[in-house]
Every structure is written in structure tokens, then in C-alpha cells.
Amino acid sequence: MEHRYLPMENMTTREEGDELYLEGYFAVFNGVYELWPGATESIAPGAFDDSVGDDVRALFNHNTDLVLGRTSAGTLELRQDAHGLWGRVKINREDTDAMNAYRRIARGDITGCSFGFDVAAQETDYRDDGTVHWTLTRISPLYEVSPCTFPAYQDTTVSARKRDLDEIKRKRAEVWKHQALERLHGTQ
């Protein structure tokens, strides 16, 4: 499972009668997010087509002990629109942890969110300047969405991406070397 940390976009707290809600975008399409210098990633429109119907949990800080809502319980609603992955969490007033999370977001102490997922399909653009850009085209399954203080597992995710890139660069260098030797020996 991979995690991505994004600034909350339009995430608000809302009171509706006796109910409390967190709502906003957990992911935004076509934003370019820097994983590390020279490596970026974006989410393509429609990337959640296969996963919006999954049984997804809303966690706080990716902590599985701090469940704020769940789609199968009707306490988390997720939908994909032209802008991104929008969600609404119904907060349980009887849950101290949920109320604490709600208040931290309302005060502006928590300003990021993250989601846990598997990459089902992606496009990779190796640019002439040595940079790389990944476009996530299909995210499935989607496990969880989380308001977060700091990015969870960012180092793991970045390390995994760097290993992938290093392996691809190594293979490209081998192909280049093989082609150069063929040209040198006139076998091409």
C-alpha cells in the first residue's frame, strides 16, 4: 500500500443540526506534487473510477485505531468529480478521538490529508532534462483517507519510487551501452 500526502483542499468542518461533518477533497486531479527534486507525480481525472465503491475507512493520521468513518457503515461518503476525490465524514460526538480530530481541523492545526492505495496503472514520463513524472491513471483499491498532521510513510513511498527510478536508469544505461557497442562494432 502506498500513501500520498496532500494539502487539504476545501476541507471544512460543518454542523448540520445535531450532526458534525468533515468534508472536502482528499485528492485533486492534475496537481503536480514533488516527491523529491526531479521527481513529480499527479493524479489523472478518473483515477478513482474503480475504487470509489470500495469499503474505505476514514482514519486520523493513518491510525487504524482512530476510525472516523467508513463507507460501508454510511459514515463516510466518497465521490469523484471533475476536480478530484471528494469526501464527507460524519463525526461521532460520542467518540473523544473523533471530536479531538474535528476540533484540530476546525482550528486549522491539521491542514493536510493523505490516502492509502495501490497503483493499478500509471504512466511514466522520463524527460530529457533527467526528471521523471508519474501520472497515476488507476488507483485500486483505495484503502483509506486520512486527515494528517504529517505525511505518513512518506520516506517509504519516496524510497520505493527512488528504487524504481534507479532500476529503470540502470536498465536504460545497459540498453544504451549495448546499442553503442553495436554501433562501434558495426553490427547495427
Wavefront OBJ file of the C-alpha trace (Angstrom):
o trace
v 0.000 0.000 0.000
v 1.234 3.461 -0.876
v 0.374 6.739 0.819
v 0.379 10.262 -0.543
v 0.246 13.455 1.467
v -1.540 16.453 0.003
v -2.593 19.812 1.366
v -6.265 19.766 2.293
v -8.303 21.484 -0.351
v -11.596 22.976 0.705
v -11.665 20.730 3.799
v -14.115 22.202 6.224
v -15.882 21.318 9.418
v -19.624 21.734 9.341
v -22.516 21.459 11.768
v -25.860 20.377 10.366
v -28.489 20.115 13.065
v -27.039 17.772 15.673
v -24.540 16.266 13.230
v -20.884 17.229 12.717
v -19.103 16.692 9.400
v -15.666 16.971 7.851
v -15.859 17.480 4.127
v -13.631 18.411 1.263
v -11.196 16.961 -1.247
v -8.891 14.147 -0.219
v -7.199 14.171 -3.655
v -7.145 16.695 -6.502
v -6.658 15.816 -10.157
v -3.826 17.208 -12.286
v -1.966 18.837 -9.404
v 1.775 18.275 -9.653
v 3.263 17.031 -6.399
v 7.004 16.871 -5.872
v 8.140 13.547 -4.420
v 11.759 14.711 -4.329
v 13.758 17.124 -6.505
v 13.455 15.901 -10.080
v 10.540 13.538 -9.441
v 6.888 14.538 -9.562
v 3.538 12.833 -9.594
v -0.037 13.709 -10.462
v -3.414 12.012 -10.367
v -5.325 11.747 -13.632
v -9.036 12.532 -13.792
v -10.980 9.302 -13.393
v -8.184 7.544 -11.470
v -10.656 6.544 -8.749
v -13.242 5.047 -11.150
v -12.610 1.513 -9.884
v -12.192 2.370 -6.212
v -14.880 4.869 -5.191
v -17.165 1.924 -4.390
v -14.569 0.163 -2.211
v -15.135 -0.251 1.524
v -12.950 2.690 2.511
v -12.165 3.922 6.014
v -11.558 7.494 7.108
v -8.739 7.347 9.643
v -6.927 10.028 11.579
v -3.184 10.108 10.828
v -3.446 6.673 9.166
v -4.044 5.218 12.633
v -6.292 2.167 12.309
v -7.307 2.640 15.945
v -8.761 6.076 15.101
v -11.536 5.332 12.623
v -13.565 8.452 11.879
v -15.915 6.853 9.365
v -16.422 4.026 6.894
v -18.238 3.828 3.584
v -19.949 0.508 4.378
v -21.286 1.991 7.646
v -22.619 5.068 5.863
v -20.421 7.378 7.953
v -18.044 8.160 5.073
v -19.243 9.312 1.682
v -16.804 9.458 -1.236
v -17.368 10.618 -4.768
v -15.205 11.516 -7.686
v -15.958 14.627 -9.705
v -14.059 16.663 -12.292
v -11.907 18.234 -9.551
v -10.873 15.155 -7.549
v -11.895 12.761 -4.794
v -14.405 14.488 -2.524
v -15.383 13.055 0.832
v -17.629 13.716 3.782
v -17.173 12.114 7.203
v -19.958 12.081 9.781
v -18.274 12.618 13.157
v -19.348 10.547 16.144
v -19.881 13.006 19.008
v -19.541 10.148 21.499
v -16.009 9.365 20.284
v -13.475 11.566 22.071
v -10.778 10.875 19.469
v -13.108 11.829 16.610
v -14.133 15.037 18.387
v -10.472 15.904 19.029
v -9.683 15.382 15.326
v -12.697 17.501 14.356
v -11.593 20.348 16.626
v -7.983 20.237 15.395
v -9.171 20.556 11.807
v -11.641 23.317 12.717
v -8.832 25.311 14.401
v -6.537 24.897 11.405
v -3.993 22.783 13.291
v -4.406 19.945 10.775
v -4.073 21.116 7.189
v -3.107 18.001 5.255
v -4.643 14.779 4.179
v -3.393 11.537 2.791
v -4.798 8.387 1.317
v -3.700 4.765 1.251
v -3.978 2.898 -2.048
v -2.423 0.584 -4.583
v -1.358 1.793 -8.011
v -3.256 -0.266 -10.574
v -1.996 1.727 -13.584
v 0.301 4.661 -14.190
v 2.133 6.456 -16.949
v 5.794 7.366 -16.608
v 7.382 10.300 -18.407
v 11.194 10.285 -18.429
v 12.128 13.765 -19.505
v 15.198 14.851 -21.426
v 16.331 17.006 -18.502
v 16.681 13.892 -16.325
v 13.484 14.415 -14.347
v 10.653 11.923 -14.131
v 6.907 12.401 -13.764
v 4.413 9.702 -12.858
v 0.717 10.087 -13.632
v -1.489 7.768 -11.594
v -4.229 6.697 -14.012
v -5.916 3.989 -11.963
v -5.938 3.751 -8.176
v -7.363 0.490 -6.906
v -8.019 -0.494 -4.296
v -8.417 2.637 -2.205
v -7.993 1.579 1.420
v -8.322 4.752 3.423
v -8.379 8.529 3.531
v -6.882 10.420 6.454
v -6.652 13.958 7.717
v -2.969 14.085 8.741
v -0.552 16.146 10.770
v 2.436 14.958 8.733
v 2.766 12.646 5.751
v 2.632 9.041 6.847
v 5.154 6.648 5.313
v 6.494 9.391 3.055
v 10.050 8.105 3.366
v 8.942 4.573 2.477
v 6.989 5.790 -0.527
v 9.801 8.008 -1.745
v 12.378 5.264 -1.204
v 10.295 2.833 -3.215
v 9.925 5.323 -6.068
v 13.661 6.091 -5.992
v 14.482 2.364 -6.182
v 12.142 2.052 -9.179
v 13.774 5.025 -10.884
v 17.302 3.795 -10.146
v 16.443 0.382 -11.634
v 14.950 1.965 -14.749
v 18.006 4.208 -15.175
v 20.266 1.178 -14.788
v 18.336 -0.730 -17.470
v 18.338 2.274 -19.802
v 22.111 2.603 -19.362
v 22.550 -1.097 -20.227
v 20.474 -0.683 -23.398
v 22.404 2.461 -24.346
v 25.725 0.678 -23.741
v 24.619 -2.323 -25.816
v 23.472 -0.056 -28.680
v 26.704 1.956 -28.520
v 28.791 -1.242 -28.724
v 26.753 -2.444 -31.685
v 27.341 0.855 -33.474
v 31.029 0.778 -32.594
v 31.472 -2.748 -33.964
v 29.253 -2.039 -36.979
v 26.741 -4.749 -36.152
v 23.746 -2.468 -36.255
l 1 2 3 4 5 6 7 8 9 10 11 12 13 14 15 16 17 18 19 20 21 22 23 24 25 26 27 28 29 30 31 32 33 34 35 36 37 38 39 40 41 42 43 44 45 46 47 48 49 50 51 52 53 54 55 56 57 58 59 60 61 62 63 64 65 66 67 68 69 70 71 72 73 74 75 76 77 78 79 80 81 82 83 84 85 86 87 88 89 90 91 92 93 94 95 96 97 98 99 100 101 102 103 104 105 106 107 108 109 110 111 112 113 114 115 116 117 118 119 120 121 122 123 124 125 126 127 128 129 130 131 132 133 134 135 136 137 138 139 140 141 142 143 144 145 146 147 148 149 150 151 152 153 154 155 156 157 158 159 160 161 162 163 164 165 166 167 168 169 170 171 172 173 174 175 176 177 178 179 180 181 182 183 184 185 186 187 188
